[in-house]
Amino acid sequence: MTEHTLNTADKDWWRGAVIYQVYPRSFQDSDGDGVGDIRGIADRLDYIAGLGADAVWISPFFTSPMKDFGYDVSNYKDIDPMFGTLADFDAMIEKAHALGLKIMIDLVLSHTSDQHPWFMESRASRDNPKADWYVWAEAKPDGSPPNNWLSIFGGSAWQWDSRRLQYYMHNFLVSQPDLNFHNPDVQDALLDAARFWLERGVDGFRLDTINFYFCDRELRDNPALAPERRNDSTAPAVNPYNYQEHLYDKSRPENLAFLKRLRALMEEYPAIAAVGEVGDSQRGLEIVGEYTSGDDKMQMCYAFEFLAPQQVTPKRVIDSINAFDAAAPEGWACWAFSNHDVVRHLTRWGADVADQTAYAKMLGALLMTLKGSICLYEGEELGLTEADIAFEDLQDPYGIEFWPEFKGRDGCRTPMAWQAGAANAGFSTAEKTWLPVSADHVMKAVDVQAGNPSSVLEHYRRFLAFRKAHPALAKGAIRFLSSGDDAVLVFTREGAGETVLCVFNMSAEPAKVRLPEGAWTAFSTGDHGFSAEEDGTMVQLPAWGGYFARQSA
């Protein structure tokens, strides 16, 4: 096991951090079985460090029957053999720390697999020691479920169990029963699992579905949601989950006390940080504000403002940042444009954009200049689009359930493309990989782009170095300015004795914008990779262009 020796004095390392998300099944396969693993991640850590990331968030690798690909945990304190061993994990942590990288692991606390020993004991009878460890309820007199709660993955959130002659709750798959957080023994067991990984040297956690931990003790029905208030930010539009206002099945006030317990545990170790995933289509930012207020709960949370299907525009950026600041004045945001649960953003927002390279560079730079920490999803730095997966190759139960209107999450989870000329693009030597490697991705492989200054990969490397060289971009205040053009976003980042001006043309047409009042000195194109023509007080931006300057004394 490794000690916390990396920047232990900097408890605020997470503020403005660049967190690179690894989906372990798809990053690098070291043993030729077609599935990525821990040793594969360790082999590629130099790449992540060379990109300029500060931390690595690794999606679940715990022992699991893999019905939801690791988000159904059957043992919180071990590695699934598919991914390797605890020794492999310890070696990976040691290498990461030697490279200056933090490691954050994905903790799935709201539910377990139905194969977890806790649930197997709980369902055995109504009077065993773990009988109350999950959310059990009697049927209504007519045999129907206790209430109207719905599963995000389709159908009722209740499953009949013939052993106990009761229903158990599952917010996700039937095989993912929800833990009963009202039971203090459950909380203690989960905190013990977190401590296990802290002792192994992890630097923090990504907390899956952090607002799903508690449900209403009285199991009250959720009210209907008016059609005009529905949106598809956290569940696809075809899912009836969007028809309810989720007042009672999640986001309960009791969660705050548990988050304080978790934070107190983290404070026992040097420089630990957590980012929570808040999934709520109506109250997301309000909940983020609650969970990050004060200094006794989570350091940061992310909502779904920029993970939603809605097109990113200057107005949407301004409205989202301002809404976050209003809802969470004490909070710190963590922004992402893509992750393992949503369609890759170049496809979600830019399927019709002709110049995908320029569009990818603009969006990458925008993300890297927003106020908050940021998450980059593996392959984003290559300009990868959503892979097209045939129905017979689908693995995701969510996609299988709602096909074809919603194709699930497999299209963003396909294997990473490392070498264009190698079998499976260098991801694996297997004859068949768990998901097929996208032919479109092969042409954007790392070895194709590395060293090419005009590539998306080198743009990410260059811009991350630019961000690191100017701390105002990572931790400074943000102030939006009028551009006079609905397609152009203008703001300043101010901090560490510097004011940096950021201008983005978020359209396919050139734009001419007047610079804000004051004396501005443009950064060179070599610093950030964008070219623009400046004429006194005006700047001419190409399609999907950017302009960056510092305020002169």
NUKE-253457 format. One line per 3 residues: number of its first residue (from 1); for each residue x, y, z of C-alpha. Coordinates in nm, 2 decimals. Layout:
REM residues N
NUM = X/Y/Z  ...
This chain:
REM residues 553
1 = 0.00/0.00/0.00  0.11/0.35/-0.07  0.11/0.66/0.16
4 = -0.04/1.00/0.08  0.29/1.16/0.00  0.17/1.36/-0.31
7 = 0.12/1.73/-0.24  -0.02/1.65/0.10  0.01/2.01/0.21
10 = -0.23/2.12/-0.06  -0.57/2.04/0.07  -0.71/2.25/-0.21
13 = -0.55/2.06/-0.50  -0.90/1.97/-0.63  -1.00/2.34/-0.68
16 = -0.95/2.40/-1.05  -0.81/2.04/-1.10  -0.82/1.87/-1.44
19 = -0.96/1.52/-1.38  -0.92/1.26/-1.66  -1.19/0.99/-1.65
22 = -1.09/0.64/-1.73  -1.36/0.38/-1.81  -1.15/0.07/-1.72
25 = -1.32/-0.18/-1.95  -1.22/0.03/-2.25  -0.89/0.20/-2.18
28 = -0.62/-0.06/-2.22  -0.62/-0.44/-2.21  -0.30/-0.58/-2.08
31 = -0.38/-0.95/-2.08  -0.55/-1.01/-2.42  -0.90/-1.10/-2.30
34 = -1.07/-0.81/-2.48  -1.15/-0.61/-2.16  -0.94/-0.33/-2.02
37 = -0.78/-0.37/-1.68  -0.58/-0.21/-1.40  -0.24/-0.30/-1.54
40 = -0.35/-0.15/-1.87  -0.43/0.18/-1.69  -0.09/0.17/-1.52
43 = 0.07/0.12/-1.86  -0.10/0.44/-1.99  -0.06/0.67/-1.69
46 = 0.24/0.84/-1.87  0.00/0.94/-2.14  -0.25/1.10/-1.90
49 = 0.03/1.28/-1.72  0.17/1.40/-2.05  -0.17/1.54/-2.14
52 = -0.15/1.77/-1.84  -0.42/1.62/-1.61  -0.40/1.65/-1.23
55 = -0.60/1.35/-1.14  -0.75/1.03/-1.27  -1.11/0.92/-1.20
58 = -1.15/0.55/-1.25  -1.50/0.41/-1.30  -1.58/0.10/-1.09
61 = -1.35/-0.20/-1.09  -1.49/-0.38/-0.78  -1.60/-0.74/-0.77
64 = -1.93/-0.75/-0.97  -2.15/-0.98/-1.18  -2.13/-0.69/-1.43
67 = -2.50/-0.66/-1.50  -2.44/-0.29/-1.51  -2.06/-0.31/-1.58
70 = -1.93/-0.26/-1.23  -2.20/-0.02/-1.10  -2.35/-0.33/-0.94
73 = -2.10/-0.41/-0.66  -2.08/-0.75/-0.49  -1.77/-0.68/-0.28
76 = -1.66/-0.32/-0.20  -1.31/-0.43/-0.08  -1.17/-0.62/-0.38
79 = -1.10/-0.60/-0.75  -1.29/-0.80/-0.99  -1.06/-1.06/-1.14
82 = -1.15/-0.92/-1.49  -0.96/-0.61/-1.39  -0.67/-0.76/-1.19
85 = -0.58/-0.78/-0.82  -0.53/-0.55/-0.53  -0.15/-0.58/-0.59
88 = -0.21/-0.44/-0.94  -0.41/-0.15/-0.79  -0.14/-0.07/-0.54
91 = 0.13/-0.07/-0.81  -0.09/0.16/-1.02  -0.14/0.40/-0.73
94 = 0.24/0.41/-0.67  0.31/0.48/-1.04  0.04/0.75/-1.05
97 = 0.19/0.93/-0.75  0.54/0.91/-0.89  0.40/1.09/-1.20
100 = 0.23/1.36/-1.00  -0.12/1.22/-1.06  -0.39/1.18/-0.80
103 = -0.62/0.88/-0.81  -1.00/0.91/-0.75  -1.21/0.60/-0.75
106 = -1.58/0.57/-0.83  -1.78/0.47/-0.51  -2.12/0.33/-0.58
109 = -2.29/0.36/-0.24  -2.66/0.39/-0.31  -2.71/0.03/-0.41
112 = -2.53/-0.30/-0.45  -2.56/-0.61/-0.67  -2.82/-0.86/-0.57
115 = -2.52/-1.10/-0.55  -2.36/-0.90/-0.26  -2.36/-1.11/0.06
118 = -2.54/-0.83/0.24  -2.84/-0.87/0.01  -2.83/-1.24/0.00
121 = -2.86/-1.24/0.38  -3.12/-0.97/0.38  -3.35/-1.14/0.14
124 = -3.32/-1.48/0.33  -3.58/-1.38/0.60  -3.74/-1.09/0.77
127 = -3.56/-1.13/1.10  -3.19/-1.19/1.01  -2.92/-0.94/1.12
130 = -2.93/-0.77/0.78  -3.30/-0.79/0.72  -3.33/-0.41/0.73
133 = -3.02/-0.33/0.53  -3.22/-0.27/0.21  -3.54/-0.09/0.13
136 = -3.81/-0.35/0.18  -4.19/-0.28/0.18  -4.52/-0.47/0.20
139 = -4.74/-0.50/-0.11  -5.06/-0.30/-0.13  -5.37/-0.50/-0.04
142 = -5.42/-0.58/-0.41  -5.06/-0.71/-0.44  -4.93/-0.42/-0.63
145 = -4.61/-0.23/-0.55  -4.60/0.00/-0.24  -4.60/0.32/-0.44
148 = -4.56/0.47/-0.79  -4.18/0.51/-0.79  -4.01/0.43/-1.12
151 = -3.67/0.29/-1.21  -3.45/0.50/-1.43  -3.38/0.18/-1.63
154 = -3.75/0.12/-1.70  -4.06/0.00/-1.52  -4.14/0.00/-1.15
157 = -3.87/0.07/-0.89  -4.01/-0.23/-0.69  -3.93/-0.60/-0.74
160 = -4.13/-0.88/-0.57  -3.92/-1.12/-0.37  -4.08/-1.46/-0.31
163 = -3.86/-1.54/-0.01  -3.97/-1.25/0.21  -4.31/-1.20/0.03
166 = -4.22/-0.83/0.01  -4.10/-0.58/-0.25  -3.75/-0.44/-0.26
169 = -3.66/-0.11/-0.41  -3.42/-0.06/-0.71  -3.36/0.28/-0.87
172 = -3.17/0.11/-1.15  -3.17/-0.25/-1.26  -3.37/-0.52/-1.08
175 = -3.04/-0.67/-0.99  -2.93/-0.35/-0.81  -3.13/-0.33/-0.48
178 = -3.11/0.00/-0.29  -2.95/0.01/0.05  -3.14/0.14/0.34
181 = -2.94/0.44/0.46  -3.19/0.50/0.74  -3.01/0.21/0.91
184 = -2.69/0.34/1.08  -2.52/0.00/1.04  -2.55/0.04/0.66
187 = -2.38/0.38/0.69  -2.10/0.24/0.91  -2.04/-0.05/0.66
190 = -2.02/0.19/0.37  -1.78/0.42/0.55  -1.57/0.12/0.64
193 = -1.55/0.04/0.26  -1.44/0.40/0.19  -1.18/0.38/0.46
196 = -1.04/0.06/0.30  -0.95/0.25/-0.02  -0.82/0.56/0.17
199 = -0.58/0.32/0.35  -0.46/0.20/0.01  -0.37/0.55/-0.09
202 = -0.65/0.69/-0.30  -0.67/1.06/-0.32  -1.05/1.10/-0.34
205 = -1.38/0.97/-0.47  -1.63/1.02/-0.74  -1.96/0.95/-0.57
208 = -2.21/0.78/-0.80  -2.57/0.90/-0.77  -2.49/1.09/-0.45
211 = -2.85/1.22/-0.42  -3.00/0.87/-0.43  -2.88/0.75/-0.10
214 = -3.19/0.81/0.10  -3.56/0.76/0.02  -3.87/0.88/0.21
217 = -3.93/0.67/0.53  -4.30/0.68/0.46  -4.26/0.57/0.10
220 = -4.50/0.84/-0.02  -4.60/0.86/-0.39  -4.41/1.10/-0.61
223 = -4.64/1.37/-0.76  -4.69/1.39/-1.14  -4.47/1.65/-1.31
226 = -4.65/1.89/-1.54  -4.55/1.82/-1.91  -4.41/2.17/-1.95
229 = -4.16/2.11/-1.67  -4.02/1.78/-1.81  -3.68/1.77/-1.96
232 = -3.43/1.50/-2.07  -3.12/1.62/-1.89  -3.09/1.30/-1.67
235 = -3.30/1.05/-1.85  -3.39/1.01/-2.22  -3.72/1.17/-2.33
238 = -3.87/0.83/-2.41  -3.84/0.73/-2.04  -4.15/0.78/-1.82
241 = -3.92/0.85/-1.53  -3.94/1.21/-1.66  -4.32/1.22/-1.58
244 = -4.27/1.23/-1.21  -4.14/1.50/-0.97  -3.89/1.29/-0.77
247 = -3.96/1.43/-0.42  -3.96/1.11/-0.22  -3.75/0.85/-0.40
250 = -3.43/1.05/-0.38  -3.27/1.39/-0.27  -3.40/1.36/0.08
253 = -3.28/1.60/0.35  -3.14/1.32/0.57  -2.86/1.28/0.32
256 = -2.68/1.59/0.45  -2.60/1.42/0.78  -2.45/1.12/0.61
259 = -2.24/1.34/0.38  -2.10/1.51/0.69  -2.00/1.17/0.82
262 = -1.83/1.09/0.50  -1.64/1.42/0.49  -1.53/1.37/0.85
265 = -1.38/1.04/0.75  -1.20/1.20/0.46  -1.06/1.47/0.69
268 = -0.87/1.20/0.88  -0.64/1.17/0.57  -0.44/1.44/0.41
271 = -0.57/1.62/0.10  -0.87/1.40/0.01  -1.14/1.53/-0.21
274 = -1.47/1.40/-0.35  -1.70/1.50/-0.64  -2.06/1.39/-0.63
277 = -2.28/1.31/-0.92  -2.62/1.49/-0.87  -2.89/1.35/-1.10
280 = -3.20/1.56/-1.08  -3.38/1.72/-1.38  -3.56/1.99/-1.18
283 = -3.35/2.07/-0.87  -3.00/1.96/-0.97  -2.82/2.29/-0.90
286 = -3.01/2.35/-0.58  -2.90/2.01/-0.45  -2.54/2.08/-0.55
289 = -2.56/2.39/-0.34  -2.69/2.20/-0.04  -2.42/1.93/-0.07
292 = -2.13/2.17/-0.11  -2.22/2.45/0.13  -2.00/2.51/0.43
295 = -1.68/2.31/0.47  -1.83/1.99/0.61  -1.98/1.81/0.32
298 = -1.85/1.75/-0.04  -1.58/1.96/-0.19  -1.76/1.97/-0.53
301 = -2.05/1.82/-0.73  -2.14/1.81/-1.09  -2.49/1.84/-1.23
304 = -2.60/1.77/-1.58  -2.62/2.12/-1.74  -2.35/2.04/-1.99
307 = -2.42/1.67/-2.01  -2.77/1.73/-2.14  -2.87/1.71/-2.51
310 = -2.94/2.09/-2.53  -2.70/2.27/-2.76  -2.42/2.46/-2.59
313 = -2.44/2.83/-2.68  -2.31/3.15/-2.52  -2.64/3.21/-2.35
316 = -2.65/2.85/-2.22  -2.30/2.89/-2.08  -2.38/3.22/-1.91
319 = -2.71/3.10/-1.77  -2.56/2.77/-1.64  -2.27/2.94/-1.46
322 = -2.49/3.21/-1.32  -2.75/2.96/-1.21  -2.47/2.76/-1.04
325 = -2.34/3.06/-0.86  -2.69/3.16/-0.74  -2.78/2.81/-0.62
328 = -2.44/2.72/-0.47  -2.27/3.05/-0.37  -2.04/2.85/-0.14
331 = -1.99/2.57/-0.38  -1.73/2.48/-0.63  -1.84/2.34/-0.97
334 = -1.70/2.05/-1.16  -1.79/2.08/-1.53  -1.78/1.80/-1.79
337 = -1.91/1.79/-2.15  -1.89/1.41/-2.18  -1.87/1.10/-1.97
340 = -1.95/0.73/-1.97  -2.33/0.79/-1.94  -2.40/1.03/-2.22
343 = -2.36/1.07/-2.60  -2.01/1.21/-2.67  -2.05/1.59/-2.70
346 = -1.92/1.63/-3.05  -2.21/1.41/-3.17  -2.46/1.55/-2.92
349 = -2.40/1.91/-3.01  -2.21/1.90/-3.34  -2.34/1.62/-3.56
352 = -2.40/1.87/-3.84  -2.08/2.07/-3.80  -1.86/2.05/-4.10
355 = -1.52/2.13/-3.94  -1.52/1.88/-3.65  -1.16/1.95/-3.57
358 = -1.21/2.32/-3.52  -1.53/2.26/-3.33  -1.36/2.01/-3.09
361 = -1.08/2.25/-3.03  -1.31/2.54/-2.95  -1.52/2.33/-2.71
364 = -1.21/2.19/-2.54  -1.07/2.54/-2.48  -1.41/2.66/-2.35
367 = -1.43/2.38/-2.10  -1.08/2.45/-1.98  -1.15/2.82/-1.92
370 = -1.48/2.78/-1.72  -1.48/2.86/-1.35  -1.45/2.53/-1.17
373 = -1.27/2.20/-1.19  -1.32/2.00/-1.51  -1.35/1.63/-1.61
376 = -1.22/1.51/-1.94  -1.35/1.18/-2.06  -1.11/0.93/-2.22
379 = -1.09/1.00/-2.60  -1.24/1.34/-2.58  -0.89/1.48/-2.63
382 = -0.88/1.29/-2.97  -1.20/1.45/-3.09  -1.39/1.12/-3.08
385 = -1.75/1.12/-3.18  -2.02/0.87/-3.06  -1.95/0.52/-3.21
388 = -2.23/0.36/-3.40  -2.31/0.02/-3.24  -2.52/-0.24/-3.40
391 = -2.80/-0.38/-3.19  -2.65/-0.73/-3.19  -2.33/-0.58/-3.04
394 = -2.51/-0.38/-2.76  -2.40/-0.46/-2.40  -2.58/-0.18/-2.21
397 = -2.91/-0.30/-2.06  -3.04/0.06/-2.06  -3.00/0.08/-2.44
400 = -3.15/-0.27/-2.50  -3.46/-0.17/-2.30  -3.52/0.16/-2.49
403 = -3.39/0.07/-2.83  -3.41/0.22/-3.10  -3.52/0.56/-2.98
406 = -3.25/0.55/-2.71  -2.94/0.35/-2.80  -2.79/0.34/-2.46
409 = -2.44/0.42/-2.34  -2.23/0.18/-2.54  -2.15/0.43/-2.81
412 = -1.94/0.64/-2.57  -1.78/0.34/-2.41  -1.60/0.17/-2.70
415 = -1.23/0.10/-2.67  -0.97/0.37/-2.68  -0.78/0.41/-3.01
418 = -0.40/0.41/-2.95  -0.24/0.29/-3.27  -0.41/0.31/-3.61
421 = -0.21/0.02/-3.76  -0.24/-0.22/-3.47  -0.50/-0.49/-3.41
424 = -0.80/-0.33/-3.22  -0.62/0.00/-3.26  -0.37/-0.11/-2.99
427 = -0.63/-0.15/-2.72  -0.61/-0.53/-2.71  -0.46/-0.84/-2.88
430 = -0.79/-1.03/-2.84  -0.97/-1.16/-3.14  -1.29/-0.99/-3.02
433 = -1.31/-0.70/-2.77  -1.60/-0.65/-2.53  -1.73/-0.37/-2.76
436 = -1.61/-0.33/-3.11  -1.34/-0.06/-3.18  -1.50/0.21/-3.39
439 = -1.35/0.24/-3.74  -1.40/0.61/-3.73  -1.20/0.63/-3.41
442 = -0.90/0.44/-3.56  -0.83/0.73/-3.79  -0.80/0.95/-3.49
445 = -0.58/0.72/-3.29  -0.32/0.87/-3.05  -0.02/0.78/-3.27
448 = -0.19/0.95/-3.57  -0.23/1.28/-3.38  0.07/1.28/-3.15
451 = 0.33/1.53/-3.27  0.09/1.69/-3.52  0.05/2.05/-3.40
454 = -0.28/2.09/-3.58  -0.44/1.78/-3.42  -0.70/1.79/-3.15
457 = -0.47/1.59/-2.91  -0.19/1.84/-2.94  -0.44/2.12/-2.89
460 = -0.56/1.97/-2.56  -0.20/1.93/-2.45  -0.11/2.28/-2.55
463 = -0.42/2.44/-2.39  -0.39/2.24/-2.07  -0.03/2.38/-2.04
466 = -0.17/2.73/-2.11  -0.43/2.68/-1.83  -0.16/2.57/-1.59
469 = 0.06/2.86/-1.68  -0.22/3.11/-1.59  -0.38/3.01/-1.25
472 = -0.66/3.26/-1.31  -0.80/3.02/-1.56  -0.81/2.74/-1.30
475 = -0.91/2.92/-0.99  -1.00/3.28/-1.07  -1.33/3.47/-1.07
478 = -1.54/3.48/-1.39  -1.72/3.78/-1.53  -1.93/3.77/-1.84
481 = -1.92/4.07/-2.08  -2.15/4.17/-2.36  -2.02/4.07/-2.71
484 = -2.29/4.23/-2.92  -2.32/3.90/-3.10  -2.54/3.61/-2.99
487 = -2.29/3.36/-3.12  -1.99/3.50/-2.94  -1.90/3.44/-2.57
490 = -1.68/3.69/-2.39  -1.56/3.66/-2.03  -1.27/3.74/-1.81
493 = -1.10/3.52/-1.55  -0.93/3.71/-1.27  -0.70/3.59/-1.00
496 = -0.34/3.54/-0.90  -0.26/3.90/-1.00  -0.38/3.86/-1.36
499 = -0.69/3.92/-1.57  -0.73/3.70/-1.87  -0.98/3.78/-2.15
502 = -1.14/3.48/-2.32  -1.34/3.52/-2.65  -1.51/3.23/-2.82
505 = -1.69/3.24/-3.16  -1.94/2.96/-3.11  -2.06/2.95/-3.47
508 = -1.97/2.83/-3.82  -1.94/3.18/-3.95  -1.66/3.43/-3.89
511 = -1.73/3.70/-3.63  -1.60/4.05/-3.56  -1.61/4.16/-3.20
514 = -1.52/4.48/-3.02  -1.27/4.42/-2.73  -1.37/4.54/-2.39
517 = -1.24/4.87/-2.27  -0.89/4.87/-2.13  -0.55/4.78/-2.25
520 = -0.52/4.42/-2.37  -0.21/4.23/-2.48  -0.29/3.92/-2.69
523 = -0.12/3.59/-2.60  0.06/3.44/-2.89  -0.10/3.17/-3.10
526 = 0.18/2.93/-2.99  0.05/2.96/-2.63  -0.30/2.83/-2.70
529 = -0.33/2.74/-3.07  -0.59/2.99/-3.19  -0.54/3.25/-3.46
532 = -0.73/3.57/-3.47  -0.68/3.91/-3.64  -0.67/4.21/-3.42
535 = -0.72/4.56/-3.54  -0.70/4.81/-3.27  -1.02/4.77/-3.06
538 = -1.16/4.49/-3.28  -1.08/4.13/-3.32  -1.18/3.91/-3.62
541 = -1.25/3.55/-3.53  -1.27/3.26/-3.77  -1.55/3.00/-3.74
544 = -1.52/2.82/-3.40  -1.23/3.05/-3.32  -1.09/3.18/-2.99
547 = -0.90/3.48/-2.87  -0.71/3.52/-2.54  -0.54/3.83/-2.40
550 = -0.41/3.96/-2.07  -0.49/4.30/-1.92  -0.19/4.53/-1.95
553 = -0.08/4.73/-1.65
